[in-house]
């Protein structure tokens, strides 16, 4: 367990990240993905220092486990240093009521990219209303928001890398399969280790690969 003001160090080293605050002598601690006010948090963590060393912007991903997974893919493209990656906390942030926070993020930097899963169970299923509204809010603010064609990040992990990390009894997900639907299943916190063993060519021609190459 360690404490740091470096988002980068925490993201690259920790499986679980918590935010600790001291307001008027009252201490509070919450999981990183439950942070309600992303602009305020970036200010506390001195986001400007990231820009000073060449950071290009902010990349928001769906959840805490997606941070290290996406970072592995960006590392293969040699651009992991260019973005501060923040979790949106899933449905907590991905809804129609977060336009204000998005506007505040734009006051910090205009270079914001968002990557979230579709959470669809099939190709013909429509996006949830919350995700449609969130995408509409991003479009209205000219914030590029890519919604994955497949259900989530783990639906892009390759069979070879999964077996290498978890063992031969594990199999890859289909495009819209939920992790809980396979047996044995791995935990989302294992995704980054699997991504680490993949070649970027494994996802290069998917919509995820195209999005990451465009950063």
C-alpha positions as CSV (number, residue, x, y, z in Angstrom):
1,X,0.0,0.0,0.0
2,X,1.4,3.4,-0.8
3,X,0.2,7.1,-1.1
4,X,1.1,9.4,-4.0
5,X,0.0,12.5,-5.8
6,X,1.1,11.0,-9.1
7,X,-1.9,9.7,-11.1
8,X,0.6,8.1,-13.5
9,X,2.4,6.1,-10.7
10,X,-0.9,4.9,-9.2
11,X,-2.3,3.9,-12.6
12,X,0.8,2.0,-13.6
13,X,1.4,0.2,-10.3
14,X,-1.8,-0.3,-8.4
15,X,-4.7,-2.7,-8.9
16,X,-6.9,-0.7,-6.5
17,X,-6.8,3.1,-6.3
18,X,-8.5,5.3,-3.7
19,X,-8.9,9.1,-3.4
20,X,-8.2,10.5,0.1
21,X,-9.4,14.0,0.9
22,X,-9.0,16.3,4.0
23,X,-11.7,19.0,4.0
24,X,-11.9,21.2,7.1
25,X,-10.3,18.4,9.2
26,X,-12.7,15.7,8.0
27,X,-11.0,12.9,6.2
28,X,-12.8,11.0,3.4
29,X,-11.7,8.1,1.3
30,X,-13.5,6.6,-1.7
31,X,-12.6,4.3,-4.7
32,X,-11.0,6.3,-7.5
33,X,-13.8,5.2,-9.9
34,X,-16.4,6.8,-7.6
35,X,-15.0,10.3,-7.8
36,X,-18.0,12.6,-8.6
37,X,-16.2,15.6,-9.9
38,X,-13.5,14.8,-12.4
39,X,-12.5,18.5,-13.1
40,X,-12.0,19.1,-9.4
41,X,-10.0,16.0,-9.0
42,X,-7.7,16.9,-11.9
43,X,-7.1,20.2,-10.3
44,X,-6.1,18.6,-7.0
45,X,-3.8,16.3,-8.8
46,X,-2.1,19.1,-10.7
47,X,-3.1,18.1,-14.2
48,X,-1.2,21.0,-15.6
49,X,2.1,19.3,-14.7
50,X,1.2,16.6,-17.1
51,X,0.9,19.1,-19.9
52,X,4.3,20.5,-19.0
53,X,6.0,17.2,-19.8
54,X,4.2,16.7,-23.1
55,X,0.9,15.2,-22.2
56,X,-1.6,15.7,-25.0
57,X,-4.9,15.5,-23.1
58,X,-7.4,13.4,-21.2
59,X,-8.7,10.0,-22.2
60,X,-11.8,8.9,-20.2
61,X,-12.5,5.2,-20.1
62,X,-15.4,3.3,-18.7
63,X,-14.1,1.8,-15.4
64,X,-11.1,1.5,-13.2
65,X,-9.9,-1.8,-14.7
66,X,-9.9,-0.3,-18.2
67,X,-7.2,2.2,-17.2
68,X,-4.3,-0.3,-17.1
69,X,-5.7,-2.3,-20.0
70,X,-5.9,0.7,-22.4
71,X,-2.5,1.8,-21.1
72,X,-1.0,-1.5,-22.3
73,X,-2.4,-1.0,-25.8
74,X,-1.2,2.7,-25.8
75,X,2.3,1.5,-24.7
76,X,2.5,-0.7,-27.8
77,X,1.8,2.4,-29.9
78,X,4.4,4.4,-27.8
79,X,1.9,7.1,-26.9
80,X,1.0,6.1,-23.3
81,X,2.7,9.2,-21.9
82,X,0.4,11.5,-23.9
83,X,-2.8,11.0,-22.0
84,X,-4.0,11.1,-18.5
85,X,-6.5,8.2,-18.3
86,X,-9.5,8.6,-16.1
87,X,-12.4,6.2,-15.3
88,X,-15.9,7.4,-15.7
89,X,-17.2,4.9,-13.1
90,X,-19.6,3.1,-15.5
91,X,-23.3,4.0,-15.2
92,X,-22.5,6.5,-12.4
93,X,-21.2,9.0,-15.0
94,X,-22.4,7.7,-18.3
95,X,-25.8,9.2,-18.4
96,X,-27.7,12.4,-19.4
97,X,-26.8,14.4,-16.3
98,X,-23.1,14.9,-16.7
99,X,-22.9,17.6,-19.3
100,X,-21.7,20.1,-16.7
101,X,-18.7,18.0,-15.8
102,X,-17.8,17.6,-19.4
103,X,-17.9,21.4,-19.9
104,X,-15.6,21.8,-16.9
105,X,-13.2,19.3,-18.3
106,X,-13.0,21.4,-21.5
107,X,-11.9,24.3,-19.4
108,X,-8.9,22.3,-18.5
109,X,-8.1,21.0,-22.0
110,X,-9.9,20.9,-25.3
111,X,-8.2,17.6,-26.1
112,X,-10.6,15.1,-24.5
113,X,-11.3,11.6,-25.9
114,X,-13.8,9.2,-24.4
115,X,-13.9,5.4,-24.9
116,X,-16.8,3.3,-23.4
117,X,-18.3,-0.1,-24.0
118,X,-21.6,-0.7,-25.8
119,X,-22.8,-3.1,-23.0
120,X,-24.9,-4.7,-25.8
121,X,-25.8,-8.4,-25.6
122,X,-26.2,-8.7,-29.4
123,X,-25.5,-6.8,-32.6
124,X,-29.1,-5.9,-33.0
125,X,-29.7,-4.6,-29.5
126,X,-29.9,-0.8,-29.1
127,X,-27.7,1.1,-26.8
128,X,-29.2,1.9,-23.4
129,X,-30.9,5.2,-23.2
130,X,-28.3,6.5,-20.8
131,X,-25.5,5.8,-23.2
132,X,-27.4,7.3,-26.1
133,X,-27.9,10.5,-24.0
134,X,-24.3,10.6,-22.9
135,X,-23.1,10.2,-26.5
136,X,-25.4,13.0,-27.6
137,X,-24.1,15.3,-24.9
138,X,-20.5,14.6,-26.0
139,X,-21.4,15.3,-29.7
140,X,-23.0,18.5,-28.6
141,X,-19.8,19.6,-27.0
142,X,-17.6,18.3,-29.9
143,X,-16.0,15.8,-27.6
144,X,-15.1,12.6,-29.5
145,X,-16.8,9.7,-27.8
146,X,-16.2,6.2,-29.2
147,X,-18.7,3.5,-28.2
148,X,-17.1,0.1,-28.8
149,X,-18.9,-2.1,-31.3
150,X,-18.4,-5.0,-28.9
151,X,-19.7,-5.2,-25.4
152,X,-16.6,-4.2,-23.5
153,X,-12.8,-4.1,-23.6
154,X,-12.5,-7.8,-22.5
155,X,-14.4,-8.8,-25.7
156,X,-11.3,-7.8,-27.7
157,X,-8.8,-9.9,-25.8
158,X,-7.1,-12.6,-27.9
159,X,-7.3,-16.3,-27.2
160,X,-3.6,-16.8,-27.2
161,X,-3.0,-14.1,-24.6
162,X,-5.9,-15.3,-22.4
163,X,-4.5,-18.9,-22.4
164,X,-1.0,-17.6,-21.8
165,X,-2.0,-15.7,-18.7
166,X,-4.9,-17.7,-17.3
167,X,-4.3,-21.2,-18.7
168,X,-5.6,-23.5,-21.4
169,X,-8.9,-24.0,-19.7
170,X,-9.9,-20.4,-20.4
171,X,-11.5,-19.3,-23.7
172,X,-12.0,-15.8,-25.3
173,X,-15.4,-14.1,-25.2
174,X,-17.6,-13.7,-28.2
175,X,-18.2,-10.1,-29.3
176,X,-21.2,-9.6,-27.0
177,X,-20.7,-12.2,-24.3
178,X,-20.5,-11.1,-20.6
179,X,-17.7,-12.4,-18.5
180,X,-20.1,-14.0,-16.1
181,X,-21.4,-16.1,-18.9
182,X,-18.3,-18.2,-19.4
183,X,-16.8,-20.9,-17.1
184,X,-14.1,-20.5,-16.0
185,X,-14.2,-16.7,-16.1
186,X,-11.4,-14.3,-15.1
187,X,-11.8,-11.0,-13.3
188,X,-11.8,-7.7,-15.0
189,X,-8.7,-6.8,-13.0
190,X,-6.8,-9.5,-15.0
191,X,-7.6,-7.7,-18.3
192,X,-4.4,-5.6,-18.3
193,X,-2.2,-8.6,-17.9
194,X,-3.8,-10.3,-20.8
195,X,-3.5,-7.1,-22.9
196,X,0.2,-6.9,-22.0
197,X,0.7,-10.3,-23.7
198,X,-1.1,-9.3,-26.9
199,X,0.4,-7.8,-30.1
200,X,-1.3,-4.6,-31.3
201,X,-2.0,-6.4,-34.5
202,X,-4.5,-8.5,-32.6
203,X,-6.8,-5.5,-32.4
204,X,-5.4,-3.3,-35.1
205,X,-8.2,-3.9,-37.6
206,X,-11.0,-3.6,-35.0
207,X,-12.8,-0.4,-34.1
208,X,-10.9,-0.4,-30.8
209,X,-7.6,-0.5,-32.7
210,X,-8.7,2.3,-35.1
211,X,-9.7,4.5,-32.2
212,X,-6.4,4.0,-30.4
213,X,-4.3,4.7,-33.5
214,X,-6.2,7.9,-34.0
215,X,-5.2,9.4,-30.6
